[in-house]
């Protein structure tokens, strides 16, 4: 076992529903690093609710078969590890790893029910945090919803909505290119992370005004500025403020307490800055694992969800529409001051290839395992935290949570 990091506290889901906040128990035996059985530390303070249905395979699943699935309304129902069919020892190790890795919170669910959750002392299930670039996956959802509603087509040139690009080298950049991060829009570290992220008061205007560096589809680059131009696309296509659109068509339908960040000009930030809780971030992951369906309502079309978690470009099989993947083939990571890491094969060798996730700086993640019904979320207060090791270990442990046949 790892040494205990900052102390996280296992809390009860039913207590949270009753009191609207989870209690923090300090450095107690139920915290991360404890050897106590997680079926005790994470069990509900009352009668637990069994899963009640087998989680169908998501690949090729009939959307009609998802209607009877369990959904966390109004919030997650708590079950014990044994009732959820997960290995208690692996769940305990996940909690240890999260604690040693300076996590704010860890929420683990299976088949729409809460198996365990842990929080830093002083935080609880209702405390929101910055999702950083995990925001991009929320933005992908909004584009999918707008497409479903006939307000845009992702195959269209973005210049239909960003008139400044008409008659320029950016005229043929499609909305799909912006979602796939192969738009070829101007990018370098200083422009993206200093001039835009840190200094630009109007981040949409700054991003739209950048030039075209490569032909669309020629180069894959993790381009925050290009993703921020989706704010202009969505605003123009829907005629609605992007933050308000998210509340009406995404957050409210799934009971997700979240909001988009804003720049100094009042624009919604589509590349970063949304805020939510660990529990509600897990809800978003569960929505996506359920092919966009939520308790009988098709929030996002199954076709869009499937496309978003399929490699969207041959340049990077680890990326869909603003979602990270673990598919075989060439993969690339965002460029840093040390360069760009890339390779062949699934990015995470010990993680199933159907896994997909939203990810932000500091290890803000929600990870979904369609073949086992597991979704977990983890957050951290520090965007500069080098979290790749803890996130990788959590993803590998998540792959071991469910025994064969469960």
C-alpha positions in Angstrom: 0.0 0.0 0.0 1.1 3.6 -0.6 1.7 6.0 2.2 -1.3 8.1 3.0 -1.3 11.5 1.2 -3.8 14.3 2.1 -6.6 12.6 3.9 -9.8 11.8 2.0 -12.9 10.8 3.8 -15.4 8.1 2.7 -18.9 9.5 3.0 -22.4 8.1 2.8 -24.6 8.9 -0.2 -27.8 8.7 1.7 -26.4 11.1 4.3 -25.6 13.5 1.5 -29.2 13.3 0.2 -30.6 14.0 3.7 -28.2 16.8 4.8 -27.3 18.2 1.3 -23.7 17.9 2.3 -21.4 15.0 3.2 -19.6 15.2 6.6 -15.8 15.1 6.8 -14.5 12.8 9.4 -10.9 14.0 9.6 -8.1 11.5 9.8 -10.2 8.5 10.7 -10.0 4.9 9.8 -12.4 5.4 6.9 -10.0 7.7 5.1 -7.8 6.9 2.2 -4.9 4.6 3.1 -7.1 2.7 5.6 -7.1 -1.0 5.6 -10.7 -1.1 6.5 -13.0 -3.0 4.2 -14.5 -0.4 1.7 -17.8 -2.2 1.9 -17.9 -0.7 5.4 -16.3 2.7 4.8 -18.4 3.4 1.7 -21.7 1.8 2.5 -24.8 3.8 2.8 -26.2 4.8 6.1 -29.3 2.7 5.7 -30.6 0.0 3.5 -28.6 -0.3 0.3 -30.2 -0.7 -3.1 -29.1 -3.7 -5.2 -28.1 -3.1 -8.8 -31.2 -4.8 -10.1 -30.1 -5.3 -13.7 -27.1 -6.5 -15.7 -25.2 -3.7 -17.4 -25.4 -4.4 -21.2 -22.4 -4.1 -23.4 -22.4 -0.6 -24.9 -20.9 -1.6 -28.2 -23.9 -2.2 -30.4 -26.4 -2.0 -27.6 -29.9 -1.3 -28.6 -30.9 2.2 -27.2 -34.3 0.7 -26.3 -32.5 -1.7 -23.9 -31.1 1.3 -21.9 -34.5 2.7 -20.9 -34.7 0.5 -17.8 -31.2 1.3 -16.6 -30.7 2.7 -13.1 -30.1 6.5 -13.2 -28.8 8.7 -10.3 -32.0 10.8 -9.8 -32.1 12.9 -7.8 -28.6 11.6 -6.8 -26.5 8.5 -6.7 -27.9 5.5 -4.8 -25.3 3.8 -2.6 -24.5 0.1 -2.8 -21.8 -2.0 -1.3 -18.9 -3.3 -3.4 -20.3 -6.8 -3.1 -23.8 -5.7 -4.3 -22.2 -3.8 -7.2 -20.1 -6.8 -8.2 -16.8 -5.0 -7.7 -13.6 -6.2 -5.9 -13.4 -4.5 -2.4 -9.7 -4.8 -2.3 -9.2 -3.0 -5.7 -11.6 -0.3 -4.6 -9.6 0.2 -1.4 -6.4 0.5 -3.4 -8.0 3.1 -5.7 -8.8 5.2 -2.6 -5.2 4.8 -1.4 -3.8 5.9 -4.8 -6.1 8.9 -5.0 -5.2 10.0 -1.5 -1.4 9.6 -2.1 -1.8 11.5 -5.3 -3.2 14.7 -3.7 -6.7 14.2 -5.0 -9.6 16.4 -3.8 -12.1 13.7 -4.4 -12.7 10.3 -5.9 -16.1 8.9 -6.9 -16.5 5.3 -8.1 -19.8 4.1 -9.7 -21.0 1.0 -11.4 -24.2 0.5 -13.4 -25.6 3.8 -12.3 -25.0 3.4 -8.6 -22.4 4.7 -6.2 -19.9 2.2 -4.9 -17.6 4.5 -3.0 -16.6 8.2 -2.7 -13.8 9.9 -0.8 -13.1 13.6 -0.2 -10.4 15.8 1.1 -11.1 17.1 4.6 -13.0 20.4 4.2 -14.6 19.2 0.9 -17.8 17.2 0.4 -20.1 15.9 -2.3 -21.5 19.4 -3.0 -18.2 21.3 -3.3 -17.5 22.3 -7.0 -14.1 22.5 -8.5 -12.6 23.6 -11.8 -12.7 21.0 -14.5 -10.1 22.7 -16.6 -9.9 21.0 -20.0 -12.4 18.4 -19.1 -14.7 21.3 -20.1 -13.9 20.4 -23.7 -15.9 17.2 -23.5 -18.9 19.2 -22.2 -18.5 21.4 -25.2 -18.5 18.4 -27.5 -21.8 17.4 -25.9 -23.3 20.9 -26.7 -22.2 20.6 -30.3 -23.8 17.2 -30.5 -27.0 18.6 -29.1 -27.1 21.5 -31.5 -26.5 19.1 -34.3 -29.4 16.9 -33.1 -31.6 19.9 -33.0 -30.7 20.9 -36.6 -29.0 24.1 -35.5 -25.7 23.1 -37.1 -24.0 20.3 -39.0 -20.5 19.3 -37.9 -19.5 18.8 -41.5 -20.2 22.4 -42.3 -17.4 25.0 -42.6 -17.2 26.9 -39.3 -17.0 30.0 -41.4 -20.7 29.8 -41.9 -21.0 31.0 -38.3 -17.6 32.8 -38.0 -17.9 35.3 -40.9 -14.4 36.7 -40.2 -13.0 33.5 -41.7 -14.9 33.8 -45.0 -12.6 34.5 -47.9 -9.5 33.5 -45.8 -7.4 30.4 -45.5 -9.7 29.3 -42.6 -12.8 29.3 -44.8 -12.8 25.5 -45.2 -12.1 24.6 -41.6 -15.1 22.5 -40.5 -16.8 22.2 -37.1 -15.6 18.6 -37.2 -12.0 19.8 -37.6 -12.4 22.0 -34.5 -13.8 19.0 -32.5 -11.0 16.8 -33.7 -8.1 19.2 -33.0 -6.9 18.9 -36.6 -8.1 22.3 -37.7 -4.7 23.6 -38.6 -5.4 26.9 -36.9 -2.5 28.9 -35.7 -0.8 27.4 -32.6 2.3 27.6 -30.5 2.8 27.3 -26.8 3.2 31.1 -26.1 0.2 32.1 -28.2 -2.1 29.4 -26.8 -1.2 29.3 -23.1 0.0 32.8 -22.5 -1.5 35.2 -25.0 -4.9 33.5 -25.1 -5.3 31.6 -21.9 -3.7 34.1 -19.5 -3.8 37.5 -21.2 -6.7 37.8 -23.6 -9.7 39.6 -22.1 -11.9 38.5 -25.0 -10.8 35.0 -25.6 -13.2 34.3 -28.4 -12.2 37.4 -30.3 -8.5 36.6 -29.9 -9.0 33.0 -31.0 -11.1 33.9 -34.0 -8.5 36.5 -35.1 -5.6 34.0 -35.2 -4.4 32.8 -38.6 -4.4 29.5 -40.4 -1.1 27.6 -40.0 -1.8 24.3 -41.8 -4.4 22.9 -44.1 -7.3 21.4 -42.2 -6.7 17.7 -41.4 -3.0 17.9 -42.0 -1.7 18.3 -38.4 -3.1 17.2 -35.0 -2.5 19.7 -32.2 -4.1 20.3 -28.9 -5.3 23.8 -29.6 -7.2 25.6 -26.9 -7.7 28.7 -29.0 -9.3 26.6 -31.8 -11.7 25.0 -29.4 -12.6 28.4 -28.0 -13.8 29.4 -31.5 -16.6 26.9 -30.9 -18.1 29.5 -28.6 -18.7 31.7 -31.6 -20.0 28.8 -33.6 -22.5 27.7 -31.0 -23.6 31.2 -30.1 -24.3 32.1 -33.7 -25.9 28.7 -34.6 -28.2 28.5 -31.7 -28.9 32.2 -31.0 -28.4 31.4 -27.3 -25.6 32.1 -24.8 -23.5 29.0 -24.6 -23.7 28.8 -20.8 -27.5 29.1 -20.9 -27.7 26.5 -23.6 -25.7 24.1 -21.5 -27.9 24.6 -18.5 -31.1 24.0 -20.5 -30.1 21.1 -22.8 -27.3 19.3 -20.9 -27.0 20.1 -17.2 -30.7 20.3 -16.2 -31.8 17.1 -18.0 -29.3 15.0 -16.1 -29.4 16.9 -12.8 -25.8 18.1 -13.1 -24.8 21.0 -11.0 -22.4 22.7 -13.3 -21.7 26.0 -15.0 -19.4 27.3 -17.7 -16.6 29.8 -16.9 -16.5 33.2 -18.4 -13.8 35.5 -19.7 -13.7 39.2 -19.0 -15.8 40.0 -22.0 -18.6 37.6 -20.7 -18.0 34.8 -23.3 -18.5 31.3 -22.1 -15.2 29.4 -22.0 -15.5 26.3 -24.2 -12.0 25.1 -23.8 -11.7 25.2 -20.0 -13.1 26.6 -16.8 -16.4 24.8 -16.3 -17.1 23.9 -12.6 -18.8 20.9 -11.1 -18.6 18.3 -8.4 -17.0 14.9 -8.5 -20.5 13.3 -8.3 -21.9 15.3 -11.1 -18.9 14.9 -13.3 -19.5 11.1 -12.9 -23.1 11.8 -14.1 -21.8 13.2 -17.3 -19.6 10.1 -17.9 -22.6 7.9 -17.2 -24.7 9.8 -19.7 -22.1 9.2 -22.4 -21.7 5.5 -21.5 -25.5 5.2 -21.8 -25.3 6.4 -25.4 -26.6 9.9 -24.5 -29.8 8.6 -22.9 -31.0 9.7 -19.4 -33.9 8.0 -17.8 -35.8 7.6 -21.0 -34.8 10.9 -22.5 -32.3 11.1 -25.4 -30.3 14.1 -24.3 -27.7 13.6 -27.1 -28.2 11.2 -30.0 -26.5 7.8 -29.8 -25.0 8.4 -33.2 -23.2 11.5 -32.0 -22.0 9.8 -28.8 -20.6 6.9 -30.8 -18.8 9.2 -33.2 -17.4 11.3 -30.4 -15.7 8.3 -28.8 -14.3 6.9 -32.1 -11.0 8.2 -33.4 -11.9 11.2 -35.4 -8.7 11.5 -37.4 -6.1 9.0 -38.6 -3.5 11.3 -37.1 -4.4 10.4 -33.5 -6.4 7.4 -32.5 -6.4 8.5 -28.9 -8.8 11.4 -29.7 -12.4 11.6 -30.8 -14.6 14.8 -30.6 -12.9 16.5 -27.7 -12.8 13.1 -25.8 -9.7 11.1 -25.1 -9.7 7.4 -26.1 -7.6 4.3 -25.7 -7.9 2.8 -29.2 -5.1 0.9 -31.0 -3.1 2.9 -33.5 -1.0 6.1 -33.5 -1.5 8.4 -30.5 -0.3 11.8 -29.6 -0.4 13.9 -26.4 -0.6 17.7 -26.1 2.7 19.5 -26.9 4.5 20.8 -23.9 7.8 22.7 -23.4 9.4 19.2 -23.5 7.9 18.4 -26.9 5.1 16.1 -28.0 4.9 12.5 -26.8 3.5 10.0 -29.3 3.5 6.3 -30.0 1.7 3.3 -31.4 -0.9 1.0 -29.9 -3.4 1.8 -27.1 -2.0 4.8 -25.1 -2.6 2.8 -21.9 -1.6 -0.8 -22.4 -3.3 -2.2 -19.3 -6.6 -0.4 -19.8 -9.4 -1.7 -22.1 -9.5 -0.2 -25.6 -13.2 0.8 -25.2 -12.4 3.2 -22.4 -13.0 6.9 -23.0 -12.5 9.9 -20.7 -12.6 13.6 -20.3 -9.4 15.1 -18.9 -8.1 18.4 -17.6 -4.9 19.8 -16.1 -4.0 18.5 -12.7 -5.8 15.2 -13.3 -9.4 16.3 -13.5 -10.9 13.2 -15.1 -14.1 11.2 -15.6 -13.3 7.7 -17.0 -15.9 5.3 -18.4 -15.5 1.6 -19.0 -18.5 0.6 -21.2 -17.8 -3.2 -21.0 -18.1 -3.3 -17.2 -20.4 -0.3 -16.4 -17.8 1.4 -14.3 -17.5 5.2 -14.2 -15.1 7.0 -11.9 -14.3 10.7 -11.5 -11.3 12.2 -9.8 -10.4 15.9 -9.2 -7.5 17.9 -7.8 -7.2 21.6 -6.7 -3.9 22.1 -8.6 -3.9 22.5 -12.4 -0.1 22.3 -12.3 0.0 19.0 -10.5 1.9 16.3 -12.6 -1.0 13.9 -12.4 -0.4 11.5 -15.2 1.0 8.7 -12.9 -1.9 8.8 -10.5 -4.5 9.0 -13.3 -2.8 6.1 -15.1 -2.8 4.0 -12.0 -6.4 4.7 -11.3 -7.4 3.8 -14.8 -5.5 0.5 -14.6 -7.1 -0.3 -11.2 -10.5 0.7 -12.7 -10.0 -2.0 -15.3 -9.6 -4.6 -12.5 -12.6 -3.5 -10.4 -15.0 -6.0 -11.9 -14.3 -9.8 -11.7 -15.0 -11.8 -14.8 -18.7 -12.8 -14.9 -20.0 -9.9 -12.8 
